[in-house]
Amino acid sequence: MSKLYYTPPTNEAFEEVKEKAIELWKTYDDTYKYALNKIDKIKDIKNISDNFMYIVAMFDLENQAKLANKLSETTKRAISERIIDGGGSDEYNMFN
């Protein structure tokens, strides 16, 4: 693994992932405040280190696919490159 996984993306890509992740969390049943807790963890998160990938990793594969469908090609590519850099396989890369 190189340092790409821990390298912050552009601010535009980071803000897009954060915004779309929050949108996706808001679609969940929040009876037990699960989604609210997830939103609270990322709403003020900064674009440093691997926070970009931290947001993505909060979702299981099915929901990563939903997130990917909301993102621009540029942002999906930035995530995909980091998944590959982190040793992830194409089989589990929803951002290809």
LUMTOR-280764 format. One record per atom (N, C-alpha, C, O): atom name; x, y, z. Coordinates in Angstrom, 3 decimals, always signed. Layout:
! residues N
@atom CA c1 X c2 Y c3 Z;
...
This chain:
! residues 96
@atom N c1 +0.856 c2 -1.175 c3 +0.000;
@atom CA c1 +0.000 c2 +0.000 c3 +0.000;
@atom C c1 +0.898 c2 +1.234 c3 +0.000;
@atom O c1 +1.845 c2 +1.340 c3 +0.780;
@atom N c1 +0.575 c2 +2.153 c3 -0.891;
@atom CA c1 +1.301 c2 +3.420 c3 -0.908;
@atom C c1 +0.595 c2 +4.405 c3 +0.017;
@atom O c1 -0.220 c2 +4.008 c3 +0.851;
@atom N c1 +0.897 c2 +5.640 c3 -0.126;
@atom CA c1 +0.309 c2 +6.654 c3 +0.744;
@atom C c1 -1.000 c2 +7.223 c3 +0.203;
@atom O c1 -1.629 c2 +8.049 c3 +0.865;
@atom N c1 -1.423 c2 +6.796 c3 -0.995;
@atom CA c1 -2.628 c2 +7.371 c3 -1.589;
@atom C c1 -3.847 c2 +7.207 c3 -0.686;
@atom O c1 -4.630 c2 +8.145 c3 -0.537;
@atom N c1 -4.017 c2 +6.051 c3 -0.090;
@atom CA c1 -5.181 c2 +5.794 c3 +0.757;
@atom C c1 -5.304 c2 +6.853 c3 +1.848;
@atom O c1 -6.412 c2 +7.248 c3 +2.212;
@atom N c1 -4.182 c2 +7.306 c3 +2.361;
@atom CA c1 -4.171 c2 +8.278 c3 +3.450;
@atom C c1 -3.987 c2 +9.717 c3 +2.968;
@atom O c1 -3.815 c2 +10.633 c3 +3.772;
@atom N c1 -4.023 c2 +9.904 c3 +1.658;
@atom CA c1 -3.870 c2 +11.235 c3 +1.081;
@atom C c1 -5.247 c2 +11.842 c3 +0.857;
@atom O c1 -6.081 c2 +11.233 c3 +0.187;
@atom N c1 -5.502 c2 +13.016 c3 +1.395;
@atom CA c1 -6.811 c2 +13.641 c3 +1.188;
@atom C c1 -7.059 c2 +13.920 c3 -0.298;
@atom O c1 -6.126 c2 +14.251 c3 -1.030;
@atom N c1 -8.295 c2 +13.789 c3 -0.739;
@atom CA c1 -8.647 c2 +14.128 c3 -2.117;
@atom C c1 -8.809 c2 +15.641 c3 -2.251;
@atom O c1 -8.520 c2 +16.389 c3 -1.317;
@atom N c1 -9.262 c2 +16.072 c3 -3.392;
@atom CA c1 -9.593 c2 +17.484 c3 -3.540;
@atom C c1 -10.724 c2 +17.824 c3 -2.571;
@atom O c1 -11.496 c2 +16.951 c3 -2.175;
@atom N c1 -10.814 c2 +19.078 c3 -2.200;
@atom CA c1 -11.912 c2 +19.496 c3 -1.315;
@atom C c1 -13.265 c2 +19.255 c3 -1.964;
@atom O c1 -14.236 c2 +18.934 c3 -1.279;
@atom N c1 -13.335 c2 +19.408 c3 -3.282;
@atom CA c1 -14.600 c2 +19.196 c3 -3.993;
@atom C c1 -15.054 c2 +17.745 c3 -3.854;
@atom O c1 -16.225 c2 +17.483 c3 -3.577;
@atom N c1 -14.128 c2 +16.801 c3 -4.046;
@atom CA c1 -14.476 c2 +15.381 c3 -3.937;
@atom C c1 -14.872 c2 +15.039 c3 -2.501;
@atom O c1 -15.839 c2 +14.312 c3 -2.272;
@atom N c1 -14.119 c2 +15.568 c3 -1.540;
@atom CA c1 -14.418 c2 +15.297 c3 -0.139;
@atom C c1 -15.806 c2 +15.814 c3 +0.236;
@atom O c1 -16.596 c2 +15.095 c3 +0.847;
@atom N c1 -16.096 c2 +17.040 c3 -0.126;
@atom CA c1 -17.396 c2 +17.625 c3 +0.215;
@atom C c1 -18.536 c2 +16.892 c3 -0.495;
@atom O c1 -19.627 c2 +16.750 c3 +0.058;
@atom N c1 -18.281 c2 +16.432 c3 -1.709;
@atom CA c1 -19.308 c2 +15.676 c3 -2.431;
@atom C c1 -19.615 c2 +14.364 c3 -1.714;
@atom O c1 -20.782 c2 +14.014 c3 -1.536;
@atom N c1 -18.581 c2 +13.641 c3 -1.304;
@atom CA c1 -18.796 c2 +12.378 c3 -0.591;
@atom C c1 -19.524 c2 +12.629 c3 +0.725;
@atom O c1 -20.459 c2 +11.905 c3 +1.069;
@atom N c1 -19.106 c2 +13.634 c3 +1.448;
@atom CA c1 -19.750 c2 +13.942 c3 +2.726;
@atom C c1 -21.226 c2 +14.285 c3 +2.519;
@atom O c1 -22.094 c2 +13.770 c3 +3.226;
@atom N c1 -21.502 c2 +15.146 c3 +1.558;
@atom CA c1 -22.887 c2 +15.559 c3 +1.279;
@atom C c1 -23.755 c2 +14.371 c3 +0.865;
@atom O c1 -24.863 c2 +14.201 c3 +1.373;
@atom N c1 -23.256 c2 +13.563 c3 -0.045;
@atom CA c1 -24.050 c2 +12.434 c3 -0.545;
@atom C c1 -24.198 c2 +11.345 c3 +0.507;
@atom O c1 -25.226 c2 +10.670 c3 +0.556;
@atom N c1 -23.183 c2 +11.164 c3 +1.351;
@atom CA c1 -23.291 c2 +10.193 c3 +2.438;
@atom C c1 -24.372 c2 +10.631 c3 +3.425;
@atom O c1 -25.178 c2 +9.814 c3 +3.869;
@atom N c1 -24.388 c2 +11.900 c3 +3.760;
@atom CA c1 -25.425 c2 +12.413 c3 +4.662;
@atom C c1 -26.806 c2 +12.246 c3 +4.035;
@atom O c1 -27.753 c2 +11.848 c3 +4.713;
@atom N c1 -26.921 c2 +12.546 c3 +2.750;
@atom CA c1 -28.200 c2 +12.332 c3 +2.059;
@atom C c1 -28.645 c2 +10.879 c3 +2.184;
@atom O c1 -29.811 c2 +10.602 c3 +2.468;
@atom N c1 -27.718 c2 +9.960 c3 +1.972;
@atom CA c1 -28.043 c2 +8.541 c3 +2.046;
@atom C c1 -28.428 c2 +8.138 c3 +3.470;
@atom O c1 -29.397 c2 +7.402 c3 +3.658;
@atom N c1 -27.688 c2 +8.606 c3 +4.468;
@atom CA c1 -28.038 c2 +8.284 c3 +5.847;
@atom C c1 -29.426 c2 +8.804 c3 +6.205;
@atom O c1 -30.140 c2 +8.174 c3 +6.985;
@atom N c1 -29.810 c2 +9.939 c3 +5.646;
@atom CA c1 -31.130 c2 +10.512 c3 +5.951;
@atom C c1 -32.281 c2 +9.679 c3 +5.400;
@atom O c1 -33.430 c2 +9.905 c3 +5.782;
@atom N c1 -32.009 c2 +8.727 c3 +4.516;
@atom CA c1 -33.058 c2 +7.860 c3 +3.981;
@atom C c1 -33.324 c2 +6.657 c3 +4.891;
@atom O c1 -34.285 c2 +5.920 c3 +4.667;
@atom N c1 -32.497 c2 +6.451 c3 +5.901;
@atom CA c1 -32.630 c2 +5.309 c3 +6.793;
@atom C c1 -33.682 c2 +5.568 c3 +7.866;
@atom O c1 -33.931 c2 +6.710 c3 +8.251;
@atom N c1 -34.290 c2 +4.490 c3 +8.337;
@atom CA c1 -35.160 c2 +4.546 c3 +9.507;
@atom C c1 -34.264 c2 +4.927 c3 +10.693;
@atom O c1 -33.253 c2 +4.271 c3 +10.943;
@atom N c1 -34.625 c2 +5.951 c3 +11.397;
@atom CA c1 -33.768 c2 +6.439 c3 +12.474;
@atom C c1 -34.398 c2 +6.221 c3 +13.852;
@atom O c1 -34.178 c2 +7.005 c3 +14.775;
@atom N c1 -35.171 c2 +5.165 c3 +13.977;
@atom CA c1 -35.852 c2 +4.871 c3 +15.234;
@atom C c1 -34.896 c2 +4.867 c3 +16.415;
@atom O c1 -35.216 c2 +5.394 c3 +17.480;
@atom N c1 -33.738 c2 +4.280 c3 +16.230;
@atom CA c1 -32.783 c2 +4.157 c3 +17.341;
@atom C c1 -31.602 c2 +5.117 c3 +17.201;
@atom O c1 -30.553 c2 +4.916 c3 +17.814;
@atom N c1 -31.781 c2 +6.157 c3 +16.393;
@atom CA c1 -30.781 c2 +7.214 c3 +16.190;
@atom C c1 -29.482 c2 +6.717 c3 +15.530;
@atom O c1 -28.451 c2 +7.385 c3 +15.606;
@atom N c1 -29.538 c2 +5.547 c3 +14.885;
@atom CA c1 -28.363 c2 +4.997 c3 +14.213;
@atom C c1 -27.871 c2 +5.945 c3 +13.120;
@atom O c1 -26.689 c2 +6.286 c3 +13.073;
@atom N c1 -28.776 c2 +6.367 c3 +12.248;
@atom CA c1 -28.394 c2 +7.260 c3 +11.149;
@atom C c1 -27.940 c2 +8.609 c3 +11.682;
@atom O c1 -26.957 c2 +9.168 c3 +11.196;
@atom N c1 -28.635 c2 +9.129 c3 +12.660;
@atom CA c1 -28.246 c2 +10.419 c3 +13.246;
@atom C c1 -26.834 c2 +10.349 c3 +13.824;
@atom O c1 -26.053 c2 +11.290 c3 +13.680;
@atom N c1 -26.511 c2 +9.245 c3 +14.473;
@atom CA c1 -25.159 c2 +9.079 c3 +15.019;
@atom C c1 -24.116 c2 +9.061 c3 +13.910;
@atom O c1 -23.037 c2 +9.633 c3 +14.068;
@atom N c1 -24.423 c2 +8.416 c3 +12.798;
@atom CA c1 -23.496 c2 +8.378 c3 +11.658;
@atom C c1 -23.322 c2 +9.785 c3 +11.078;
@atom O c1 -22.205 c2 +10.206 c3 +10.775;
@atom N c1 -24.423 c2 +10.497 c3 +10.929;
@atom CA c1 -24.369 c2 +11.863 c3 +10.397;
@atom C c1 -23.551 c2 +12.756 c3 +11.324;
@atom O c1 -22.737 c2 +13.558 c3 +10.865;
@atom N c1 -23.771 c2 +12.616 c3 +12.614;
@atom CA c1 -23.018 c2 +13.425 c3 +13.584;
@atom C c1 -21.516 c2 +13.165 c3 +13.496;
@atom O c1 -20.716 c2 +14.073 c3 +13.720;
@atom N c1 -21.128 c2 +11.929 c3 +13.172;
@atom CA c1 -19.712 c2 +11.587 c3 +13.064;
@atom C c1 -19.040 c2 +12.251 c3 +11.857;
@atom O c1 -17.836 c2 +12.504 c3 +11.874;
@atom N c1 -19.828 c2 +12.532 c3 +10.809;
@atom CA c1 -19.186 c2 +13.048 c3 +9.595;
@atom C c1 -19.524 c2 +14.494 c3 +9.256;
@atom O c1 -18.847 c2 +15.095 c3 +8.422;
@atom N c1 -20.543 c2 +15.065 c3 +9.872;
@atom CA c1 -20.981 c2 +16.401 c3 +9.447;
@atom C c1 -19.901 c2 +17.468 c3 +9.596;
@atom O c1 -19.852 c2 +18.409 c3 +8.805;
@atom N c1 -19.044 c2 +17.336 c3 +10.589;
@atom CA c1 -17.991 c2 +18.328 c3 +10.819;
@atom C c1 -16.589 c2 +17.784 c3 +10.561;
@atom O c1 -15.595 c2 +18.425 c3 +10.900;
@atom N c1 -16.518 c2 +16.605 c3 +9.962;
@atom CA c1 -15.221 c2 +15.979 c3 +9.704;
@atom C c1 -14.433 c2 +16.796 c3 +8.681;
@atom O c1 -15.007 c2 +17.371 c3 +7.755;
@atom N c1 -13.141 c2 +16.839 c3 +8.856;
@atom CA c1 -12.260 c2 +17.635 c3 +7.989;
@atom C c1 -11.606 c2 +16.751 c3 +6.924;
@atom O c1 -11.510 c2 +15.534 c3 +7.082;
@atom N c1 -11.169 c2 +17.372 c3 +5.863;
@atom CA c1 -10.513 c2 +16.684 c3 +4.751;
@atom C c1 -9.028 c2 +16.487 c3 +5.073;
@atom O c1 -8.156 c2 +17.151 c3 +4.511;
@atom N c1 -8.775 c2 +15.566 c3 +5.982;
@atom CA c1 -7.394 c2 +15.231 c3 +6.345;
@atom C c1 -7.228 c2 +13.713 c3 +6.339;
@atom O c1 -8.191 c2 +12.966 c3 +6.515;
@atom N c1 -6.013 c2 +13.283 c3 +6.137;
@atom CA c1 -5.637 c2 +11.880 c3 +6.184;
@atom C c1 -6.629 c2 +11.010 c3 +5.412;
@atom O c1 -6.926 c2 +11.294 c3 +4.251;
@atom N c1 -7.144 c2 +9.955 c3 +6.043;
@atom CA c1 -8.045 c2 +9.025 c3 +5.352;
@atom C c1 -9.523 c2 +9.271 c3 +5.686;
@atom O c1 -10.340 c2 +8.361 c3 +5.546;
@atom N c1 -9.871 c2 +10.467 c3 +6.119;
@atom CA c1 -11.274 c2 +10.757 c3 +6.440;
@atom C c1 -12.203 c2 +10.536 c3 +5.250;
@atom O c1 -13.360 c2 +10.155 c3 +5.425;
@atom N c1 -11.705 c2 +10.773 c3 +4.057;
@atom CA c1 -12.464 c2 +10.527 c3 +2.820;
@atom C c1 -12.914 c2 +9.064 c3 +2.779;
@atom O c1 -14.086 c2 +8.765 c3 +2.551;
@atom N c1 -11.970 c2 +8.175 c3 +3.001;
@atom CA c1 -12.267 c2 +6.745 c3 +2.948;
@atom C c1 -13.012 c2 +6.277 c3 +4.201;
@atom O c1 -13.756 c2 +5.298 c3 +4.146;
@atom N c1 -12.824 c2 +6.950 c3 +5.301;
@atom CA c1 -13.574 c2 +6.649 c3 +6.522;
@atom C c1 -15.071 c2 +6.789 c3 +6.252;
@atom O c1 -15.863 c2 +5.940 c3 +6.661;
@atom N c1 -15.450 c2 +7.854 c3 +5.566;
@atom CA c1 -16.863 c2 +8.076 c3 +5.235;
@atom C c1 -17.383 c2 +6.935 c3 +4.371;
@atom O c1 -18.462 c2 +6.400 c3 +4.627;
@atom N c1 -16.622 c2 +6.565 c3 +3.354;
@atom CA c1 -17.034 c2 +5.482 c3 +2.451;
@atom C c1 -17.161 c2 +4.166 c3 +3.219;
@atom O c1 -18.117 c2 +3.416 c3 +3.023;
@atom N c1 -16.193 c2 +3.892 c3 +4.092;
@atom CA c1 -16.157 c2 +2.623 c3 +4.816;
@atom C c1 -17.279 c2 +2.481 c3 +5.843;
@atom O c1 -17.481 c2 +1.392 c3 +6.381;
@atom N c1 -18.000 c2 +3.544 c3 +6.121;
@atom CA c1 -19.129 c2 +3.460 c3 +7.044;
@atom C c1 -20.281 c2 +2.653 c3 +6.446;
@atom O c1 -21.176 c2 +2.216 c3 +7.169;
@atom N c1 -20.260 c2 +2.457 c3 +5.142;
@atom CA c1 -21.334 c2 +1.764 c3 +4.443;
@atom C c1 -20.924 c2 +0.345 c3 +4.066;
@atom O c1 -19.763 c2 +0.091 c3 +3.746;
@atom N c1 -21.888 c2 -0.583 c3 +4.105;
@atom CA c1 -21.641 c2 -1.918 c3 +3.583;
@atom C c1 -21.629 c2 -1.840 c3 +2.053;
@atom O c1 -21.903 c2 -0.783 c3 +1.484;
@atom N c1 -21.316 c2 -2.949 c3 +1.391;
@atom CA c1 -21.160 c2 -2.931 c3 -0.066;
@atom C c1 -22.427 c2 -2.488 c3 -0.790;
@atom O c1 -22.352 c2 -1.726 c3 -1.753;
@atom N c1 -23.567 c2 -2.947 c3 -0.348;
@atom CA c1 -24.831 c2 -2.555 c3 -0.995;
@atom C c1 -25.021 c2 -1.043 c3 -0.933;
@atom O c1 -25.425 c2 -0.420 c3 -1.915;
@atom N c1 -24.734 c2 -0.470 c3 +0.202;
@atom CA c1 -24.906 c2 +0.975 c3 +0.358;
@atom C c1 -23.760 c2 +1.762 c3 -0.257;
@atom O c1 -23.942 c2 +2.923 c3 -0.624;
@atom N c1 -22.579 c2 +1.156 c3 -0.377;
@atom CA c1 -21.508 c2 +1.793 c3 -1.142;
@atom C c1 -21.931 c2 +1.919 c3 -2.604;
@atom O c1 -21.626 c2 +2.916 c3 -3.259;
@atom N c1 -22.626 c2 +0.920 c3 -3.108;
@atom CA c1 -23.130 c2 +0.989 c3 -4.489;
@atom C c1 -24.147 c2 +2.127 c3 -4.629;
@atom O c1 -24.148 c2 +2.840 c3 -5.632;
@atom N c1 -25.001 c2 +2.293 c3 -3.636;
@atom CA c1 -25.964 c2 +3.396 c3 -3.655;
@atom C c1 -25.235 c2 +4.738 c3 -3.609;
@atom O c1 -25.598 c2 +5.676 c3 -4.318;
@atom N c1 -24.212 c2 +4.817 c3 -2.777;
@atom CA c1 -23.425 c2 +6.040 c3 -2.686;
@atom C c1 -22.745 c2 +6.322 c3 -4.019;
@atom O c1 -22.755 c2 +7.457 c3 -4.497;
@atom N c1 -22.162 c2 +5.305 c3 -4.611;
@atom CA c1 -21.459 c2 +5.460 c3 -5.895;
@atom C c1 -22.390 c2 +6.034 c3 -6.955;
@atom O c1 -21.968 c2 +6.855 c3 -7.769;
@atom N c1 -23.644 c2 +5.613 c3 -6.955;
@atom CA c1 -24.614 c2 +6.100 c3 -7.939;
@atom C c1 -24.931 c2 +7.580 c3 -7.784;
@atom O c1 -25.464 c2 +8.199 c3 -8.705;
@atom N c1 -24.611 c2 +8.148 c3 -6.638;
@atom CA c1 -24.880 c2 +9.565 c3 -6.379;
@atom C c1 -23.682 c2 +10.467 c3 -6.714;
@atom O c1 -23.807 c2 +11.692 c3 -6.730;
@atom N c1 -22.524 c2 +9.853 c3 -6.980;
@atom CA c1 -21.282 c2 +10.612 c3 -7.113;
@atom C c1 -20.875 c2 +10.865 c3 -8.555;
@atom O c1 -21.257 c2 +10.126 c3 -9.463;
@atom N c1 -20.100 c2 +11.912 c3 -8.749;
@atom CA c1 -19.534 c2 +12.214 c3 -10.067;
@atom C c1 -18.473 c2 +11.167 c3 -10.413;
@atom O c1 -17.947 c2 +10.485 c3 -9.534;
@atom N c1 -18.175 c2 +11.056 c3 -11.692;
@atom CA c1 -17.150 c2 +10.112 c3 -12.147;
@atom C c1 -15.793 c2 +10.430 c3 -11.520;
@atom O c1 -15.049 c2 +9.517 c3 -11.160;
@atom N c1 -15.470 c2 +11.693 c3 -11.390;
@atom CA c1 -14.188 c2 +12.099 c3 -10.816;
@atom C c1 -14.056 c2 +11.633 c3 -9.373;
@atom O c1 -13.008 c2 +11.123 c3 -8.977;
@atom N c1 -15.095 c2 +11.801 c3 -8.600;
@atom CA c1 -15.062 c2 +11.391 c3 -7.196;
@atom C c1 -15.049 c2 +9.874 c3 -7.074;
@atom O c1 -14.335 c2 +9.327 c3 -6.233;
@atom N c1 -15.830 c2 +9.190 c3 -7.902;
@atom CA c1 -15.802 c2 +7.725 c3 -7.880;
@atom C c1 -14.408 c2 +7.205 c3 -8.205;
@atom O c1 -13.939 c2 +6.249 c3 -7.588;
@atom N c1 -13.750 c2 +7.828 c3 -9.165;
@atom CA c1 -12.392 c2 +7.407 c3 -9.538;
@atom C c1 -11.430 c2 +7.608 c3 -8.363;
@atom O c1 -10.580 c2 +6.756 c3 -8.107;
@atom N c1 -11.561 c2 +8.723 c3 -7.653;
@atom CA c1 -10.693 c2 +8.995 c3 -6.499;
@atom C c1 -10.881 c2 +7.926 c3 -5.420;
@atom O c1 -9.911 c2 +7.494 c3 -4.796;
@atom N c1 -12.107 c2 +7.506 c3 -5.204;
@atom CA c1 -12.376 c2 +6.456 c3 -4.215;
@atom C c1 -11.828 c2 +5.124 c3 -4.707;
@atom O c1 -11.155 c2 +4.410 c3 -3.963;
@atom N c1 -12.112 c2 +4.793 c3 -5.949;
@atom CA c1 -11.660 c2 +3.526 c3 -6.524;
@atom C c1 -10.147 c2 +3.386 c3 -6.438;
@atom O c1 -9.638 c2 +2.328 c3 -6.068;
@atom N c1 -9.437 c2 +4.439 c3 -6.774;
@atom CA c1 -7.973 c2 +4.409 c3 -6.708;
@atom C c1 -7.486 c2 +4.146 c3 -5.290;
@atom O c1 -6.493 c2 +3.444 c3 -5.095;
@atom N c1 -8.165 c2 +4.693 c3 -4.316;
@atom CA c1 -7.767 c2 +4.501 c3 -2.924;
@atom C c1 -8.111 c2 +3.091 c3 -2.435;
@atom O c1 -7.366 c2 +2.514 c3 -1.643;
@atom N c1 -9.222 c2 +2.541 c3 -2.895;
@atom CA c1 -9.567 c2 +1.161 c3 -2.550;
@atom C c1 -8.504 c2 +0.211 c3 -3.099;
@atom O c1 -8.036 c2 -0.687 c3 -2.400;
@atom N c1 -8.136 c2 +0.423 c3 -4.350;
@atom CA c1 -7.106 c2 -0.411 c3 -4.969;
@atom C c1 -5.782 c2 -0.247 c3 -4.220;
@atom O c1 -5.100 c2 -1.233 c3 -3.939;
@atom N c1 -5.422 c2 +0.988 c3 -3.901;
@atom CA c1 -4.188 c2 +1.257 c3 -3.174;
@atom C c1 -4.190 c2 +0.583 c3 -1.807;
@atom O c1 -3.147 c2 +0.143 c3 -1.322;
@atom N c1 -5.347 c2 +0.507 c3 -1.199;
@atom CA c1 -5.468 c2 -0.117 c3 +0.115;
@atom C c1 -5.507 c2 -1.634 c3 +0.062;
@atom O c1 -5.621 c2 -2.289 c3 +1.098;
@atom N c1 -5.415 c2 -2.197 c3 -1.135;
@atom CA c1 -5.390 c2 -3.651 c3 -1.276;
@atom C c1 -6.739 c2 -4.266 c3 -1.565;
@atom O c1 -6.864 c2 -5.491 c3 -1.593;
@atom N c1 -7.757 c2 -3.439 c3 -1.780;
@atom CA c1 -9.086 c2 -3.960 c3 -2.085;
@atom C c1 -9.152 c2 -4.540 c3 -3.490;
@atom O c1 -8.461 c2 -4.076 c3 -4.397;
@atom N c1 -9.979 c2 -5.548 c3 -3.660;
@atom CA c1 -10.117 c2 -6.178 c3 -4.973;
@atom C c1 -11.234 c2 -5.515 c3 -5.775;
@atom O c1 -12.117 c2 -4.865 c3 -5.215;
@atom N c1 -11.182 c2 -5.688 c3 -7.068;
@atom CA c1 -12.219 c2 -5.138 c3 -7.946;
@atom C c1 -13.600 c2 -5.691 c3 -7.605;
@atom O c1 -14.611 c2 -5.012 c3 -7.784;
@atom N c1 -13.632 c2 -6.910 c3 -7.119;
@atom CA c1 -14.899 c2 -7.562 c3 -6.777;
@atom C c1 -15.677 c2 -6.769 c3 -5.729;
@atom O c1 -16.908 c2 -6.750 c3 -5.738;
@atom N c1 -14.953 c2 -6.124 c3 -4.838;
@atom CA c1 -15.590 c2 -5.377 c3 -3.750;
@atom C c1 -15.456 c2 -3.865 c3 -3.918;
@atom O c1 -15.669 c2 -3.105 c3 -2.973;
@atom N c1 -15.108 c2 -3.444 c3 -5.112;
@atom CA c1 -14.943 c2 -2.020 c3 -5.402;
@atom C c1 -16.181 c2 -1.536 c3 -6.151;
@atom O c1 -16.303 c2 -1.739 c3 -7.359;
@atom N c1 -17.077 c2 -0.908 c3 -5.446;
@atom CA c1 -18.331 c2 -0.430 c3 -6.028;
@atom C c1 -18.167 c2 +0.860 c3 -6.807;
@atom O c1 -19.138 c2 +1.382 c3 -7.355;
@atom N c1 -16.951 c2 +1.378 c3 -6.862;
@atom CA c1 -16.704 c2 +2.699 c3 -7.448;
@atom C c1 -15.976 c2 +2.630 c3 -8.782;
@atom O c1 -15.567 c2 +3.658 c3 -9.323;
@atom N c1 -15.813 c2 +1.422 c3 -9.314;
@atom CA c1 -15.176 c2 +1.253 c3 -10.643;
@atom C c1 -16.080 c2 +1.760 c3 -11.742;
@atom O c1 -15.716 c2 +1.701 c3 -12.917;
